Amino acid sequence: SPFAAAGLPLLLLAAACAVAHQLSNAPEDAFPNPSAAAEADRHHWYQQGAQGITERLARRPNERRARHVVLFLGDGMGIPTVTAARIYKGQRLHRHSGEEQQLSWDQFPHVSLSRTYGLDVQTSDSANTATAYLCGVKANVETLGVDSHVKSGQCHNDSSAYLTSIMQWAQDAGMWTGIVTTSKVTHATPAGSYAHSGHRDWEGQVPDGCAAEDIALQLVHRHPGAGFKVVLGGGRKNVPKHPRRGGQ
Protein backbone atom coordinates (compact mmCIF):
# COMPACT_ATOMS: atom_id res chain seq x y z
CA SER A 1 0.00 0.00 0.00
CA PRO A 2 1.15 3.64 -0.35
CA PHE A 3 1.15 3.90 3.44
CA ALA A 4 3.49 0.94 3.78
CA ALA A 5 5.68 2.33 1.03
CA ALA A 6 5.91 5.58 2.96
CA GLY A 7 6.87 3.70 6.08
CA LEU A 8 3.91 5.00 8.07
CA PRO A 9 2.98 1.72 9.82
CA LEU A 10 6.57 1.28 10.95
CA LEU A 11 6.66 4.83 12.29
CA LEU A 12 3.39 4.36 14.13
CA LEU A 13 4.55 1.04 15.55
CA ALA A 14 7.80 2.60 16.72
CA ALA A 15 5.92 5.47 18.36
CA ALA A 16 3.52 3.06 20.07
CA CYS A 17 6.43 0.99 21.38
CA ALA A 18 8.14 4.10 22.71
CA VAL A 19 5.01 5.19 24.57
CA ALA A 20 4.47 1.69 25.96
CA HIS A 21 8.07 1.59 27.18
CA GLN A 22 7.67 4.92 28.96
CA LEU A 23 4.45 3.80 30.60
CA SER A 24 5.93 0.50 31.72
CA ASN A 25 8.87 2.27 33.35
CA ALA A 26 6.79 4.97 35.02
CA PRO A 27 6.00 4.52 38.70
CA GLU A 28 2.38 3.72 39.44
CA ASP A 29 1.94 6.93 41.42
CA ALA A 30 3.70 9.23 38.95
CA PHE A 31 0.65 11.50 39.05
CA PRO A 32 -1.14 10.71 42.32
CA ASN A 33 -4.53 12.08 43.25
CA PRO A 34 -3.93 14.19 46.39
CA SER A 35 -7.58 13.90 47.36
CA ALA A 36 -7.94 10.16 46.82
CA ALA A 37 -8.50 9.35 50.49
CA ALA A 38 -11.00 12.17 50.98
CA GLU A 39 -12.87 11.38 47.78
CA ALA A 40 -13.37 7.81 48.94
CA ASP A 41 -15.45 9.13 51.84
CA ARG A 42 -19.05 9.98 50.97
CA HIS A 43 -19.10 12.77 53.55
CA HIS A 44 -16.43 14.60 51.56
CA TRP A 45 -18.91 15.07 48.74
CA TYR A 46 -21.73 16.05 51.07
CA GLN A 47 -19.53 18.73 52.65
CA GLN A 48 -18.31 19.94 49.28
CA GLY A 49 -21.87 20.26 48.00
CA ALA A 50 -23.02 22.14 51.11
CA GLN A 51 -20.04 24.48 50.90
CA GLY A 52 -20.76 25.22 47.25
CA ILE A 53 -24.38 26.07 47.98
CA THR A 54 -23.40 28.31 50.90
CA GLU A 55 -20.88 30.22 48.78
CA ARG A 56 -23.34 30.76 45.95
CA LEU A 57 -26.11 31.95 48.23
CA ALA A 58 -23.71 34.51 49.71
CA ARG A 59 -22.82 36.00 46.33
CA ARG A 60 -24.18 39.38 45.40
CA PRO A 61 -24.51 40.59 41.80
CA ASN A 62 -21.93 43.10 40.63
CA GLU A 63 -24.10 46.00 39.50
CA ARG A 64 -21.25 48.33 38.62
CA ARG A 65 -20.91 49.31 34.96
CA ALA A 66 -17.98 47.68 33.16
CA ARG A 67 -15.41 50.02 31.64
CA HIS A 68 -13.71 47.44 29.44
CA VAL A 69 -14.88 44.28 27.70
CA VAL A 70 -12.47 41.58 26.50
CA LEU A 71 -13.76 38.70 24.37
CA PHE A 72 -11.20 35.93 24.80
CA LEU A 73 -11.61 33.05 22.36
CA GLY A 74 -9.65 29.81 22.25
CA ASP A 75 -10.30 28.55 18.74
CA GLY A 76 -11.70 25.02 18.74
CA MET A 77 -11.65 24.85 22.53
CA GLY A 78 -14.50 22.45 23.21
CA ILE A 79 -15.17 20.34 26.29
CA PRO A 80 -12.59 17.61 25.46
CA THR A 81 -9.88 20.24 24.99
CA VAL A 82 -10.80 21.98 28.24
CA THR A 83 -10.76 18.65 30.10
CA ALA A 84 -7.33 17.86 28.67
CA ALA A 85 -6.08 21.32 29.72
CA ARG A 86 -7.35 20.77 33.25
CA ILE A 87 -5.52 17.45 33.51
CA TYR A 88 -2.38 18.88 31.92
CA LYS A 89 -2.36 21.74 34.42
CA GLY A 90 -2.47 19.36 37.36
CA GLN A 91 0.19 17.05 35.98
CA ARG A 92 2.50 19.74 34.65
CA LEU A 93 2.38 22.20 37.53
CA HIS A 94 1.59 20.02 40.52
CA ARG A 95 2.52 16.46 39.49
CA HIS A 96 -1.00 15.38 40.44
CA SER A 97 -3.44 13.22 38.52
CA GLY A 98 -4.95 16.44 37.16
CA GLU A 99 -8.67 15.82 36.84
CA GLU A 100 -9.23 17.41 40.25
CA GLN A 101 -7.77 20.74 39.05
CA GLN A 102 -9.73 23.86 38.17
CA LEU A 103 -9.08 26.35 35.39
CA SER A 104 -9.70 30.04 35.99
CA TRP A 105 -13.13 30.05 34.40
CA ASP A 106 -14.22 27.03 36.42
CA GLN A 107 -14.50 29.50 39.30
CA PHE A 108 -16.45 32.18 37.44
CA PRO A 109 -19.85 32.98 39.00
CA HIS A 110 -21.56 32.34 35.67
CA VAL A 111 -20.58 29.77 33.05
CA SER A 112 -22.54 28.57 30.03
CA LEU A 113 -22.21 26.44 26.91
CA SER A 114 -22.90 27.42 23.33
CA ARG A 115 -24.28 25.29 20.51
CA THR A 116 -21.85 25.64 17.63
CA TYR A 117 -23.32 24.58 14.32
CA GLY A 118 -23.75 26.11 10.89
CA LEU A 119 -26.96 26.62 8.97
CA ASP A 120 -25.81 24.16 6.31
CA VAL A 121 -23.54 21.87 8.37
CA GLN A 122 -23.54 20.24 11.78
CA THR A 123 -19.80 20.62 12.31
CA SER A 124 -19.05 24.31 12.02
CA ASP A 125 -15.79 26.12 11.33
CA SER A 126 -14.06 29.22 12.69
CA ALA A 127 -15.75 31.50 10.17
CA ASN A 128 -19.45 30.95 10.72
CA THR A 129 -18.96 30.52 14.47
CA ALA A 130 -17.10 33.84 14.60
CA THR A 131 -20.06 35.36 12.79
CA ALA A 132 -22.40 33.81 15.34
CA TYR A 133 -20.71 35.06 18.47
CA LEU A 134 -19.57 38.44 17.13
CA CYS A 135 -22.63 39.33 15.03
CA GLY A 136 -25.30 37.32 16.84
CA VAL A 137 -26.50 35.47 13.72
CA LYS A 138 -25.81 31.90 12.66
CA ALA A 139 -24.57 31.57 9.08
CA ASN A 140 -23.30 29.11 6.48
CA VAL A 141 -19.98 27.32 6.83
CA GLU A 142 -16.82 29.20 5.74
CA THR A 143 -18.63 32.56 5.40
CA LEU A 144 -17.83 35.68 7.42
CA GLY A 145 -20.09 38.51 8.52
CA VAL A 146 -22.91 37.63 6.13
CA ASP A 147 -26.31 36.03 6.62
CA SER A 148 -27.82 32.87 5.15
CA HIS A 149 -28.19 34.37 1.67
CA VAL A 150 -24.45 33.91 1.05
CA LYS A 151 -23.14 30.37 0.64
CA SER A 152 -19.53 29.23 0.90
CA GLY A 153 -17.60 30.41 -2.15
CA GLN A 154 -20.35 32.78 -3.30
CA CYS A 155 -19.34 36.35 -4.10
CA HIS A 156 -20.39 38.66 -1.27
CA ASN A 157 -21.19 41.68 -3.44
CA ASP A 158 -24.71 42.11 -2.05
CA SER A 159 -24.36 44.43 0.93
CA SER A 160 -27.91 43.66 2.06
CA ALA A 161 -26.54 40.33 3.35
CA TYR A 162 -23.90 42.05 5.50
CA LEU A 163 -24.12 41.78 9.28
CA THR A 164 -22.84 44.30 11.80
CA SER A 165 -20.56 43.08 14.57
CA ILE A 166 -20.11 43.98 18.20
CA MET A 167 -17.06 46.00 17.15
CA GLN A 168 -19.22 48.29 15.05
CA TRP A 169 -21.75 48.59 17.84
CA ALA A 170 -18.98 49.52 20.27
CA GLN A 171 -17.52 52.12 17.91
CA ASP A 172 -20.97 53.61 17.35
CA ALA A 173 -21.18 53.99 21.14
CA GLY A 174 -17.88 55.90 21.18
CA MET A 175 -15.73 53.04 22.48
CA TRP A 176 -12.22 52.13 21.43
CA THR A 177 -11.84 48.71 19.85
CA GLY A 178 -9.08 46.40 18.63
CA ILE A 179 -7.99 42.81 18.07
CA VAL A 180 -5.04 40.79 19.36
CA THR A 181 -4.48 37.32 17.96
CA THR A 182 -1.86 34.58 17.80
CA SER A 183 -3.07 33.81 14.26
CA LYS A 184 -3.16 36.00 11.17
CA VAL A 185 -5.18 39.17 11.68
CA THR A 186 -7.12 38.16 8.56
CA HIS A 187 -7.80 34.66 9.88
CA ALA A 188 -11.45 33.68 10.20
CA THR A 189 -11.66 34.07 13.98
CA PRO A 190 -10.55 37.73 14.24
CA ALA A 191 -11.95 38.60 10.79
CA GLY A 192 -15.44 37.85 12.03
CA SER A 193 -15.24 41.09 13.99
CA TYR A 194 -14.83 43.34 10.96
CA ALA A 195 -15.17 41.56 7.59
CA HIS A 196 -17.87 40.38 5.20
CA SER A 197 -16.77 37.54 2.95
CA GLY A 198 -18.18 34.65 0.97
CA HIS A 199 -15.19 32.56 1.98
CA ARG A 200 -12.75 32.68 4.87
CA ASP A 201 -9.78 32.10 2.54
CA TRP A 202 -10.31 35.30 0.58
CA GLU A 203 -7.87 37.06 2.87
CA GLY A 204 -5.77 38.92 0.29
CA GLN A 205 -7.81 38.60 -2.87
CA VAL A 206 -11.20 37.54 -4.19
CA PRO A 207 -11.85 35.32 -7.23
CA ASP A 208 -11.87 36.87 -10.68
CA GLY A 209 -15.27 38.25 -11.53
CA CYS A 210 -16.25 38.91 -7.92
CA ALA A 211 -16.92 42.61 -7.46
CA ALA A 212 -16.36 42.57 -3.71
CA GLU A 213 -13.50 43.35 -1.34
CA ASP A 214 -11.10 40.91 0.27
CA ILE A 215 -10.69 40.60 4.02
CA ALA A 216 -7.41 42.53 4.28
CA LEU A 217 -8.77 45.50 2.35
CA GLN A 218 -11.76 45.67 4.68
CA LEU A 219 -9.48 45.58 7.72
CA VAL A 220 -7.42 48.53 6.49
CA HIS A 221 -9.96 50.67 4.67
CA ARG A 222 -13.47 49.81 5.88
CA HIS A 223 -15.17 50.16 9.23
CA PRO A 224 -15.11 48.78 11.79
CA GLY A 225 -11.60 47.50 10.89
CA ALA A 226 -10.33 50.93 9.89
CA GLY A 227 -11.46 52.22 13.27
CA PHE A 228 -9.48 49.75 15.37
CA LYS A 229 -7.02 51.34 17.79
CA VAL A 230 -5.01 48.12 18.13
CA VAL A 231 -4.34 45.37 15.59
CA LEU A 232 -1.75 42.81 16.72
CA GLY A 233 -1.11 39.51 14.99
CA GLY A 234 0.47 37.83 12.01
CA GLY A 235 -0.33 37.66 8.32
CA ARG A 236 1.46 40.73 6.94
CA LYS A 237 1.87 38.92 3.60
CA ASN A 238 -1.87 39.12 3.06
CA VAL A 239 -1.91 42.91 3.00
CA PRO A 240 0.99 44.00 0.74
CA LYS A 241 -1.30 45.94 -1.59
CA HIS A 242 -3.10 47.63 1.28
CA PRO A 243 -0.51 50.02 2.79
CA ARG A 244 -0.51 50.67 6.49
CA ARG A 245 -2.03 53.92 7.60
CA GLY A 246 0.39 56.67 8.54
CA GLY A 247 1.88 56.35 12.01
CA GLN A 248 0.66 52.77 12.45
ABEGO torsion letter per residue (X at the ends): XAAAAAGAAAAAAAAAAAAAAAAAABBAAABBBAAAAAAABAAAAAAAAAAAAAAAAABBBBABBBABBBBBBBBGBBAAAAAAAAAAAAAAAAGBAGAABBBAAAABABBBBBBBBBAABABBBAAAAAAAAAAGBBBBBGBBGBBAABBBGBBAABAAABBBBAAAAAAAAGBBBBBBBABBAABAAAAAAABBBABAABAABBBBGBBBBBAAAAAAABOAAAABABBBEBGAAAAAABBBBBGX
